[in-house]
Amino acid sequence: MDIYIDFKSPAAYLAINPTIELAQLCNVSLNWLPLRTRQTQIPGVQENEDRGATHRRVRAIARQNTFLHYASVQDLEMRFRSDPGNTDLALAALATLVGDTTEFVRRAFNAYWTTNKALGDRDVVQALLDDADSDLDVSALDVSATIAASEELALAAGAIDAPAYIVANELFIGREHLPWIKELLSNG
């Protein structure tokens, strides 16, 4: 099963454990693929704020609160940042790794969401790779070219947000599709 993720995507973070459990239950392998997403910070209250600006701010707060609720249901720590930052280096590392990358994926998500590590920092990403027993040297990565190639593959697959799953040549965007994916894998 192919899964497109971005480490700064709160929905992808919340999908990691259920996805791994589903793969184990259905005895399928996971192929984690990078997908750079756009995550924005919650806008502050503006002087003379119009209705549209208020709506965008309130809606962003509600989305964040929903993610935090689901994190608490899973007993996950989840710290939102004022600036989501850049995860391109970690995504380029993910695109370059071969074999089972689940340990790196877990460590990178945990570093981003629980300890606010900068996944665009070479030392941070190298330490995560080393902890996941990878021999990849991030200093050798061509991040721009790797990200461009990854985005081309994601676009060709139809993945426009994370998490995005490809199961039996069907695309599912969002963790809410895991029950349907489970049914497909169980009957396939």
PyMOL commands that set and color helices and strands:
alter all, ss='L'
color gray80, all
select helices_A, chain A and resi 10-26+51-73+88-96+102-115+122-131+138-140+143-157+175-187
alter helices_A, ss='H'
color red, helices_A
select strands_A, chain A and resi 2-5+31-34+164-167+170-173
alter strands_A, ss='S'
color yellow, strands_A
deselect
rebuild
show_as cartoon
